[in-house]
């Protein structure tokens, strides 16, 4: 392959991308510094990084509403992101003793 900038030969180099397990193929020009990534290996690395992305995690405090009821407030950024409004329905699932799953209802 030839460099589109200076027409020199491109060198194929395998590079490490942060948070990706596999190496990505890069075509680099040693003369002018031009580089480009191979689509197939770059898409694989992007999918590996996406798998490792962590969801939003915010520490909240449970409040006591009345004698037998507990509750919590939703952070305004979370409410805005999910388009939540007062009076909306949600479904709560308890898959085990350490997790609560909340699904936005219709």
C-alpha positions as CSV (number, residue, x, y, z in Angstrom):
1,X,0.0,0.0,0.0
2,X,1.1,3.6,-0.7
3,X,0.6,6.6,1.6
4,X,-2.0,9.0,0.2
5,X,0.0,11.9,1.5
6,X,3.5,11.4,0.4
7,X,3.2,8.2,-1.8
8,X,5.8,6.3,0.3
9,X,5.2,2.6,1.2
10,X,3.0,2.0,4.3
11,X,4.2,-0.3,7.0
12,X,1.7,-2.7,8.5
13,X,1.9,-2.5,12.3
14,X,-0.2,-4.4,15.0
15,X,-1.1,-1.9,17.8
16,X,-2.7,-2.3,21.2
17,X,-5.9,-0.3,21.8
18,X,-6.8,0.6,25.4
19,X,-9.4,-1.8,26.9
20,X,-9.4,-4.1,23.8
21,X,-7.9,-7.6,24.1
22,X,-7.0,-8.1,20.4
23,X,-4.5,-6.1,18.5
24,X,-5.6,-3.8,15.6
25,X,-3.8,-3.6,12.3
26,X,-2.6,-0.1,11.4
27,X,-1.0,1.0,8.1
28,X,1.6,3.7,9.0
29,X,3.9,5.9,6.9
30,X,7.3,6.2,8.5
31,X,8.1,9.3,6.4
32,X,5.2,11.7,7.0
33,X,3.4,10.1,10.0
34,X,0.2,9.2,8.2
35,X,-1.7,6.2,9.6
36,X,-5.0,4.4,9.1
37,X,-6.6,1.4,10.8
38,X,-7.9,-1.7,9.1
39,X,-11.7,-1.7,9.4
40,X,-12.2,-5.4,10.4
41,X,-9.7,-5.4,13.3
42,X,-10.9,-2.0,14.4
43,X,-14.5,-3.0,14.6
44,X,-13.5,-6.1,16.6
45,X,-11.6,-3.9,19.1
46,X,-14.5,-1.5,19.4
47,X,-16.9,-4.3,20.2
48,X,-14.5,-5.6,22.8
49,X,-14.3,-2.2,24.4
50,X,-18.1,-1.8,24.4
51,X,-18.5,-5.1,26.3
52,X,-16.2,-3.7,29.0
53,X,-18.1,-0.4,29.4
54,X,-19.8,-0.1,32.7
55,X,-23.3,1.2,33.2
56,X,-24.0,4.4,35.1
57,X,-23.6,3.7,38.8
58,X,-24.8,6.3,41.4
59,X,-24.8,5.8,45.2
60,X,-28.3,6.6,46.6
61,X,-29.6,6.5,50.1
62,X,-32.9,4.8,51.0
63,X,-35.3,7.0,52.9
64,X,-38.1,6.1,55.3
65,X,-41.5,7.3,53.9
66,X,-43.7,5.9,56.7
67,X,-43.7,3.1,59.2
68,X,-43.7,0.2,56.7
69,X,-42.5,2.0,53.5
70,X,-39.1,2.8,52.2
71,X,-38.3,4.9,49.1
72,X,-35.6,6.6,47.1
73,X,-35.2,9.6,44.9
74,X,-33.9,9.4,41.4
75,X,-31.0,11.8,40.6
76,X,-32.3,14.5,38.2
77,X,-29.7,13.4,35.5
78,X,-31.0,9.8,35.7
79,X,-34.6,11.0,35.5
80,X,-33.9,13.3,32.6
81,X,-31.9,10.6,30.7
82,X,-34.8,8.1,31.1
83,X,-37.5,10.8,30.6
84,X,-39.1,10.0,33.9
85,X,-41.9,12.1,35.4
86,X,-43.9,12.0,38.6
87,X,-46.7,9.5,38.3
88,X,-44.9,7.3,35.7
89,X,-45.2,3.5,36.3
90,X,-42.2,1.3,36.9
91,X,-41.9,-2.5,37.4
92,X,-39.6,-3.7,40.1
93,X,-38.0,-7.2,40.0
94,X,-35.8,-8.7,42.7
95,X,-33.6,-11.4,41.1
96,X,-31.6,-12.1,44.2
97,X,-30.8,-10.5,47.6
98,X,-28.3,-8.1,46.2
99,X,-30.0,-6.7,43.1
100,X,-33.1,-4.8,42.2
101,X,-34.1,-4.4,38.5
102,X,-36.3,-1.5,37.6
103,X,-38.1,-1.4,34.3
104,X,-39.9,1.6,33.0
105,X,-43.6,0.8,32.4
106,X,-46.1,1.9,29.9
